[in-house]
Amino acid sequence: MAANCILGPGAELKSSFVFGGSKLAHFNFVGDSILDREVNLEAGLIIANYRNERADPSISFLHRGKWINTSAEKFGALAGDRTKVGANAVIAPGAILAPATIVKRLSLIDQGVGAEYSN
């Protein structure tokens, strides 16, 4: 974690990079992710890092209209500068959130192959 970051009580941060000014409220799980500067995650958020619901758990993501398979079995999300994610939202493995994205409370963001992307 970089300077001026906040990791609230009960929050779990696993194998992730968190850049300056980012805030993770209480009771969050952030796994295998990259959170850019000034990202704000409200309470109860989950950034999942593994797809156990699939026969092939490798993580894919959509970039510039093309699906890219990482061949990695664990990867959470990439959240750009100033992204804000509301309480109790779930970010599925492989999600990419552009800078200044706002995710509403209770949302599901899933960019995996065969999933609809909602923002």
MARDREN-549229 format. One record per residue (C-alpha): residue in one letter; x, y, z; residue number from 0. Coordinates in Angstrom, 3 decimals. Example, Ala and Ser with C-alpha at 12.3 -4.5 7.8 and 13.67 -1.06 7.14 Angstrom:
<"A",<12.300,-4.500,7.800>,0> <"S",<13.670,-1.060,7.140>,1> 
***
This chain:
<"M",<0.000,0.000,0.000>,0> <"A",<1.193,3.478,-0.860>,1> <"A",<1.056,6.591,1.320>,2> <"N",<-2.237,8.071,2.513>,3> <"C",<-4.222,4.857,2.040>,4> <"I",<-6.857,3.633,4.467>,5> <"L",<-7.570,-0.027,5.163>,6> <"G",<-10.638,-0.267,7.394>,7> <"P",<-11.280,-2.772,10.187>,8> <"G",<-12.103,-6.293,9.045>,9> <"A",<-10.890,-5.578,5.510>,10> <"E",<-8.803,-8.247,3.782>,11> <"L",<-6.253,-7.279,1.159>,12> <"K",<-4.590,-10.230,-0.586>,13> <"S",<-1.672,-9.967,-3.032>,14> <"S",<-2.775,-6.571,-4.332>,15> <"F",<-1.252,-3.201,-5.216>,16> <"V",<-2.965,-0.127,-3.751>,17> <"F",<-1.780,3.304,-4.875>,18> <"G",<-1.818,6.635,-3.039>,19> <"G",<-4.969,8.008,-1.468>,20> <"S",<-7.084,4.877,-1.947>,21> <"K",<-9.590,3.918,0.755>,22> <"L",<-10.930,0.455,1.524>,23> <"A",<-13.754,0.637,4.066>,24> <"H",<-14.492,-2.038,6.633>,25> <"F",<-15.397,-5.633,5.767>,26> <"N",<-13.998,-5.641,2.237>,27> <"F",<-12.191,-8.435,0.400>,28> <"V",<-9.813,-7.384,-2.376>,29> <"G",<-7.885,-10.249,-3.956>,30> <"D",<-5.069,-10.157,-6.512>,31> <"S",<-6.006,-6.688,-7.749>,32> <"I",<-4.554,-3.328,-8.717>,33> <"L",<-6.230,-0.221,-7.299>,34> <"D",<-4.922,2.989,-8.810>,35> <"R",<-4.842,6.379,-7.056>,36> <"E",<-7.759,7.693,-4.988>,37> <"V",<-9.956,4.609,-5.434>,38> <"N",<-12.748,4.524,-2.837>,39> <"L",<-14.361,1.207,-1.884>,40> <"E",<-17.362,1.382,0.435>,41> <"A",<-18.124,-1.250,3.091>,42> <"G",<-18.863,-4.894,2.283>,43> <"L",<-17.351,-4.853,-1.193>,44> <"I",<-15.896,-8.025,-2.682>,45> <"I",<-13.381,-8.115,-5.503>,46> <"A",<-13.326,-11.823,-6.256>,47> <"N",<-10.148,-13.361,-7.596>,48> <"Y",<-11.088,-16.925,-8.589>,49> <"R",<-13.829,-18.474,-10.749>,50> <"N",<-14.713,-21.742,-9.060>,51> <"E",<-18.021,-21.952,-10.943>,52> <"R",<-16.310,-22.888,-14.196>,53> <"A",<-14.519,-26.010,-15.410>,54> <"D",<-11.711,-23.747,-16.694>,55> <"P",<-11.080,-21.092,-14.023>,56> <"S",<-8.563,-19.091,-16.103>,57> <"I",<-9.324,-15.383,-16.113>,58> <"S",<-10.279,-13.531,-19.303>,59> <"F",<-11.057,-9.868,-19.757>,60> <"L",<-12.389,-7.593,-22.471>,61> <"H",<-9.945,-4.958,-23.745>,62> <"R",<-10.723,-2.724,-26.738>,63> <"G",<-13.366,-5.141,-27.973>,64> <"K",<-11.144,-8.212,-27.801>,65> <"W",<-11.214,-11.029,-25.233>,66> <"I",<-7.827,-11.687,-23.689>,67> <"N",<-7.188,-14.896,-21.766>,68> <"T",<-4.566,-14.341,-19.083>,69> <"S",<-4.072,-18.074,-18.389>,70> <"A",<-3.948,-16.991,-14.733>,71> <"E",<-6.321,-18.705,-12.344>,72> <"K",<-6.285,-15.829,-9.859>,73> <"F",<-6.774,-12.194,-10.759>,74> <"G",<-9.235,-9.751,-9.258>,75> <"A",<-9.708,-6.368,-10.890>,76> <"L",<-7.933,-3.331,-12.223>,77> <"A",<-9.560,-0.135,-10.910>,78> <"G",<-8.439,3.121,-12.497>,79> <"D",<-7.795,6.449,-10.749>,80> <"R",<-10.731,7.914,-8.802>,81> <"T",<-12.959,4.845,-9.230>,82> <"K",<-15.735,4.665,-6.626>,83> <"V",<-17.479,1.413,-5.738>,84> <"G",<-20.601,1.370,-3.570>,85> <"A",<-21.304,-0.771,-0.546>,86> <"N",<-21.904,-4.507,-0.959>,87> <"A",<-20.990,-4.523,-4.643>,88> <"V",<-19.299,-7.575,-6.154>,89> <"I",<-16.589,-7.257,-8.782>,90> <"A",<-16.009,-10.564,-10.572>,91> <"P",<-12.524,-11.770,-11.552>,92> <"G",<-10.974,-10.032,-14.552>,93> <"A",<-12.963,-6.798,-14.355>,94> <"I",<-11.372,-3.628,-15.642>,95> <"L",<-12.825,-0.386,-14.310>,96> <"A",<-11.807,2.690,-16.292>,97> <"P",<-10.664,5.799,-14.410>,98> <"A",<-13.485,7.617,-12.593>,99> <"T",<-15.903,4.668,-12.913>,100> <"I",<-18.761,4.776,-10.416>,101> <"V",<-20.279,1.437,-9.432>,102> <"K",<-23.608,1.679,-7.601>,103> <"R",<-24.274,-0.103,-4.331>,104> <"L",<-25.268,-3.782,-4.597>,105> <"S",<-24.024,-3.980,-8.204>,106> <"L",<-22.415,-6.970,-9.886>,107> <"I",<-19.670,-6.187,-12.375>,108> <"D",<-18.708,-9.244,-14.424>,109> <"Q",<-16.687,-9.040,-17.628>,110> <"G",<-15.924,-12.752,-17.831>,111> <"V",<-16.573,-14.626,-21.082>,112> <"G",<-20.302,-15.227,-21.391>,113> <"A",<-21.211,-12.589,-18.806>,114> <"E",<-22.901,-9.275,-19.343>,115> <"Y",<-20.949,-6.209,-18.322>,116> <"S",<-22.896,-3.754,-16.242>,117> <"N",<-21.723,-0.394,-15.085>,118> 
***
